[in-house]
Amino acid sequence: MPHVERGMVVGLFGGSFNPPHQGHLLVAEIALRRLGLDQLWWLVTPGNPLKSRNELAPLAERLEACEALAEDPRIKITAFEKTLGTSYTARTLDFIRARNPHVHFIWIMGADNLAGFHRWQRWQKIATTFPIAVIDRPGSTLAYLSSKTARTFDYARVDEEDAGVLWQKRAPAWTFIHGPRSTLSSTAIRAAAGKPRS
């Protein structure tokens, strides 16, 4: 787990990063700027329980690719979930909170994850552990905002203009941040890499 100091504001950005790409960097840049983060941890998961592992590159390869892509020193690449022996976000966040009680954490995810967030194990527990920042992604923004999670926690939504103080809010608290969007996706990159060259 990366080193932190008391009082820091740290973003947690989890994913397979299979492979990492400029779209991940764009989310990171928006989060760092709009949320006033001191650090942003890329939590490279050993495997997503909701996704097939057939096309999952080895963890060491994904970590190396993340390190090569993320040049901002505030971005910390970590895969400590591997030593935890879990792929479930709720358990990971409990672990982080227990070991860093004096740090302010924000869970960060792309809007494409918001649509299916209610399928995550203990999703309501996740939403009440740390504030959440949802970064807009290509697709139907309105569909994301009408998702089960958005409707369930509608009362806890924080105005986007207050994203810079989201870390001060007690969970559940979440905001939806608009901004530049990248059409890149790891799935599309893997599909393109698998096509024969003509």
C-alpha positions as CSV (number, residue, x, y, z in Angstrom):
1,M,0.0,0.0,0.0
2,P,1.4,3.4,-0.9
3,H,2.8,5.7,1.8
4,V,0.4,8.5,3.0
5,E,0.5,11.3,5.5
6,R,-2.2,12.2,8.0
7,G,-4.8,14.6,6.5
8,M,-4.0,13.7,2.8
9,V,-6.9,13.5,0.3
10,V,-6.4,10.3,-1.8
11,G,-8.4,9.0,-4.7
12,L,-8.9,5.2,-5.2
13,F,-9.3,4.2,-8.8
14,G,-9.8,0.5,-9.2
15,G,-9.8,-1.7,-12.3
16,S,-8.3,-4.4,-14.4
17,F,-6.3,-2.0,-16.5
18,N,-6.2,-4.7,-19.2
19,P,-4.5,-2.8,-20.8
20,P,-4.2,0.7,-19.3
21,H,-4.8,3.5,-21.8
22,Q,-5.2,7.2,-22.3
23,G,-8.8,7.0,-21.2
24,H,-7.6,5.9,-17.7
25,L,-5.1,8.8,-17.7
26,L,-7.9,11.3,-18.6
27,V,-10.0,10.1,-15.7
28,A,-7.0,10.4,-13.5
29,E,-6.2,13.9,-14.6
30,I,-9.8,15.1,-14.1
31,A,-10.0,13.5,-10.7
32,L,-6.7,14.9,-9.5
33,R,-7.7,18.4,-10.7
34,R,-11.4,18.6,-9.7
35,L,-11.2,16.7,-6.4
36,G,-8.0,18.3,-5.2
37,L,-6.2,15.0,-4.6
38,D,-2.8,14.7,-3.0
39,Q,-2.5,11.1,-4.4
40,L,-4.4,8.9,-6.8
41,W,-4.0,5.1,-6.3
42,W,-4.6,2.9,-9.3
43,L,-5.7,-0.3,-7.6
44,V,-4.8,-2.9,-10.2
45,T,-7.1,-5.9,-9.4
46,P,-6.0,-9.5,-9.7
47,G,-9.3,-10.1,-11.5
48,N,-12.8,-8.6,-11.8
49,P,-15.4,-11.1,-10.4
50,L,-17.9,-9.8,-13.0
51,K,-15.6,-10.3,-16.0
52,S,-14.1,-13.3,-17.7
53,R,-10.4,-13.9,-17.0
54,N,-9.8,-15.6,-20.3
55,E,-8.3,-12.4,-21.8
56,L,-6.8,-11.1,-18.6
57,A,-3.1,-10.3,-19.0
58,P,-0.8,-11.4,-16.1
59,L,-0.8,-9.0,-13.2
60,A,2.9,-8.2,-13.5
61,E,2.4,-7.1,-17.1
62,R,-0.5,-4.9,-16.3
63,L,1.4,-3.3,-13.4
64,E,4.4,-2.6,-15.7
65,A,2.1,-1.1,-18.3
66,C,0.5,1.2,-15.7
67,E,3.8,2.3,-14.4
68,A,5.0,3.2,-18.0
69,L,1.8,5.1,-18.8
70,A,1.2,7.1,-15.5
71,E,4.0,9.6,-15.3
72,D,2.4,12.0,-12.8
73,P,4.2,11.3,-9.4
74,R,0.9,11.7,-7.6
75,I,-0.4,8.5,-9.3
76,K,0.6,5.5,-7.3
77,I,0.3,2.0,-8.9
78,T,-0.5,-0.8,-6.5
79,A,-1.8,-4.3,-6.5
80,F,-2.0,-5.0,-2.8
81,E,-5.4,-6.8,-3.4
82,K,-3.3,-9.7,-4.5
83,T,-1.8,-10.1,-1.1
84,L,-5.2,-9.5,0.5
85,G,-6.5,-12.4,-1.5
86,T,-9.6,-10.6,-2.7
87,S,-11.1,-9.1,-5.8
88,Y,-14.0,-7.6,-3.9
89,T,-14.0,-3.8,-3.6
90,A,-15.9,-3.7,-0.3
91,R,-13.3,-5.8,1.5
92,T,-10.4,-3.8,0.0
93,L,-12.0,-0.5,1.1
94,D,-12.5,-1.8,4.6
95,F,-8.8,-2.8,4.7
96,I,-7.7,0.6,3.5
97,R,-9.9,2.5,6.0
98,A,-8.7,0.4,8.9
99,R,-5.1,1.1,8.2
100,N,-5.4,4.7,7.3
101,P,-7.9,6.3,9.7
102,H,-6.5,9.8,9.4
103,V,-6.6,10.0,5.5
104,H,-9.5,11.2,3.5
105,F,-10.3,8.7,0.7
106,I,-12.6,9.1,-2.3
107,W,-13.6,6.1,-4.5
108,I,-13.4,7.1,-8.2
109,M,-15.0,5.3,-11.1
110,G,-16.0,5.9,-14.7
111,A,-19.6,6.5,-15.4
112,D,-19.8,3.3,-17.4
113,N,-19.4,1.4,-14.1
114,L,-22.2,3.3,-12.4
115,A,-24.8,1.5,-14.6
116,G,-23.8,-1.9,-13.2
117,F,-22.6,-0.9,-9.8
118,H,-25.6,-2.5,-8.1
119,R,-24.3,-5.9,-9.2
120,W,-21.1,-5.5,-7.2
121,Q,-20.8,-7.5,-4.0
122,R,-22.0,-5.3,-1.1
123,W,-22.5,-2.3,-3.3
124,Q,-24.4,-0.4,-0.7
125,K,-21.7,-0.9,1.8
126,I,-19.1,0.5,-0.7
127,A,-21.3,3.6,-1.2
128,T,-21.4,4.2,2.6
129,T,-17.6,3.6,3.2
130,F,-16.1,6.6,1.3
131,P,-17.5,9.4,-0.9
132,I,-17.7,8.5,-4.6
133,A,-16.7,10.6,-7.6
134,V,-18.2,9.4,-10.9
135,I,-16.3,10.6,-13.9
136,D,-18.3,11.0,-17.2
137,R,-17.6,8.5,-19.9
138,P,-18.9,8.3,-23.5
139,G,-22.4,6.8,-23.8
140,S,-25.6,8.0,-22.4
141,T,-25.0,10.2,-19.4
142,L,-28.7,10.3,-18.6
143,A,-28.8,6.4,-18.6
144,Y,-26.0,6.4,-16.0
145,L,-27.7,8.9,-13.9
146,S,-31.0,6.9,-14.0
147,S,-29.2,3.7,-12.8
148,K,-30.3,1.8,-9.7
149,T,-27.3,3.2,-7.7
150,A,-27.9,6.8,-8.7
151,R,-31.6,6.5,-7.8
152,T,-30.9,4.7,-4.5
153,F,-28.4,7.4,-3.4
154,D,-30.1,10.3,-5.1
155,Y,-30.5,12.0,-1.7
156,A,-26.7,11.9,-1.2
157,R,-25.6,13.5,-4.5
158,V,-23.3,16.5,-4.1
159,D,-23.4,19.3,-6.7
160,E,-20.5,19.0,-9.2
161,E,-19.4,22.5,-8.3
162,D,-18.6,21.2,-4.8
163,A,-16.4,18.3,-6.0
164,G,-13.4,20.0,-4.5
165,V,-14.8,19.5,-1.0
166,L,-16.3,16.0,-1.6
167,W,-13.6,14.6,0.7
168,Q,-15.1,16.5,3.6
169,K,-18.5,14.8,3.2
170,R,-19.5,11.8,5.2
171,A,-20.5,8.8,3.0
172,P,-22.8,8.2,1.4
173,A,-21.9,11.2,-0.7
174,W,-21.3,11.2,-4.4
175,T,-20.9,13.6,-7.3
176,F,-21.0,13.2,-11.1
177,I,-18.1,15.1,-12.8
178,H,-18.5,16.2,-16.5
179,G,-15.5,17.0,-18.7
180,P,-13.5,15.7,-21.6
181,R,-14.4,12.1,-22.5
182,S,-12.2,9.4,-24.1
183,T,-13.8,6.8,-26.3
184,L,-10.9,4.4,-25.6
185,S,-11.7,1.2,-23.8
186,S,-9.5,-1.8,-22.8
187,T,-12.0,-4.1,-24.4
188,A,-11.7,-2.3,-27.8
189,I,-7.9,-2.2,-27.6
190,R,-7.8,-6.0,-26.9
191,A,-10.2,-6.7,-29.8
192,A,-8.1,-4.5,-32.1
193,A,-4.9,-6.2,-31.0
194,G,-6.4,-9.7,-31.7
195,K,-7.3,-8.8,-35.3
196,P,-5.0,-10.0,-38.1
197,R,-3.0,-7.2,-39.8
198,S,-4.0,-6.7,-43.4
